[in-house]
Amino acid sequence: QVRLAESGGGSVRSGGSLRLSCAASGYPTDSSYCVAWFRQAPGKEREGVAALSSDGITNYADSVRGRFTISQDTAKNTVDLQMDSLKPEDTAMYYCAAQFRVRCGGRSVPRDYHMDYWGKGTLVTISS
């Protein structure tokens, strides 16, 4: 059974940095995959933030491009989201999501309904 677990959330001031990690277990090995980070702020729809495909291609939402970086840590078996130059509008619950046996595809972050597995989320709060 595939399980995803996020960590690294917290509270920082505007301009600060945080690094989120998504640890996966139970996933099919030697499989294509698409791992993405989503976020949902209170009263807003969930939005895709960044995605990493097994072929190395990354995609970012316009709102975070140049500030966020998604990467894979093969030693820790995680997909991380480095968030720099954080803004109060980045405040949200951040979720890791994945689909296997396919790559992300496209030139944008996949829509949430494309993702098969989800973590429970980690809260990021940015104060001004």
C-alpha positions in Angstrom: 0.0 0.0 0.0 1.4 3.3 -1.0 1.9 5.8 1.8 3.0 9.4 1.6 4.1 11.5 4.6 4.9 15.1 4.5 7.2 16.9 7.0 9.0 20.2 7.4 6.1 22.6 7.7 6.2 25.4 10.2 6.0 29.2 10.7 8.5 31.7 9.4 8.6 35.3 8.6 8.2 36.8 5.1 11.4 36.3 3.1 12.4 33.2 5.0 12.8 29.6 3.8 11.4 26.2 4.6 12.1 22.8 3.2 9.3 20.3 2.9 9.9 16.6 2.5 7.6 13.9 1.1 8.5 10.3 2.2 7.0 7.5 0.2 6.6 3.8 1.0 5.0 0.9 -0.5 5.3 2.2 -4.1 6.1 0.1 -7.1 9.8 0.0 -7.7 11.3 0.4 -11.2 8.2 2.4 -12.1 7.6 5.7 -13.8 6.2 8.3 -11.4 4.9 11.7 -11.0 5.2 13.4 -7.6 3.7 16.8 -7.0 3.2 19.3 -4.2 -0.2 21.0 -3.8 -1.4 23.6 -1.4 -4.7 24.8 -0.1 -5.2 28.0 1.8 -8.4 28.6 3.9 -11.3 29.4 1.7 -9.4 28.7 -1.5 -9.2 25.8 -4.0 -6.3 23.4 -3.9 -3.6 24.4 -6.4 -0.7 22.6 -7.8 2.6 24.1 -6.8 5.4 21.9 -8.3 5.8 18.5 -9.9 8.7 16.2 -10.5 8.5 13.4 -13.1 10.6 10.2 -13.2 12.2 11.5 -16.4 13.6 14.5 -14.4 11.2 17.1 -15.8 9.9 19.6 -13.3 7.0 22.0 -13.5 6.1 24.9 -11.3 3.1 27.2 -10.8 3.7 30.7 -12.0 3.2 32.0 -8.4 6.2 30.0 -7.1 8.5 29.7 -10.1 12.0 31.0 -9.2 11.3 30.8 -5.5 10.5 27.1 -5.0 12.5 24.1 -6.1 11.3 20.5 -6.2 13.9 17.7 -6.1 14.4 14.1 -5.3 16.7 13.0 -2.5 17.6 9.4 -3.5 19.5 8.8 -0.3 16.5 9.6 1.9 14.0 8.4 -0.7 12.1 11.7 -0.5 10.8 14.4 -2.8 11.6 17.7 -1.3 10.2 21.2 -1.9 12.7 24.0 -1.1 10.7 27.2 -0.5 12.7 30.4 -0.5 11.6 34.1 -0.4 8.4 33.0 1.2 5.4 35.4 1.2 2.4 35.6 3.4 0.3 34.4 0.4 2.2 31.1 0.5 0.5 30.3 3.8 -1.4 27.0 3.3 -1.6 23.4 4.0 0.8 21.7 1.7 0.2 18.2 0.4 2.3 15.7 -1.4 0.7 13.6 -4.1 1.8 10.9 -6.4 0.9 8.7 -9.3 2.9 5.7 -10.5 3.4 3.9 -13.8 3.1 7.2 -15.6 5.1 10.4 -15.9 3.7 13.8 -15.2 3.5 14.9 -18.8 2.5 18.3 -20.0 4.1 21.6 -19.3 2.3 22.4 -16.1 1.7 20.9 -12.7 -0.9 18.1 -13.0 -4.4 18.7 -11.7 -5.2 17.2 -8.4 -7.7 14.7 -9.9 -4.8 13.1 -11.8 -3.1 12.1 -8.6 -3.8 8.7 -7.0 -2.1 8.9 -3.6 -2.0 11.7 -1.1 -0.3 12.6 2.2 -2.1 14.2 5.1 -0.5 17.5 4.7 1.9 19.8 6.6 1.0 23.4 7.5 3.1 26.3 6.4 2.4 29.7 7.9 4.2 32.9 6.7 3.9 36.0 8.8 4.6 39.5 7.4 
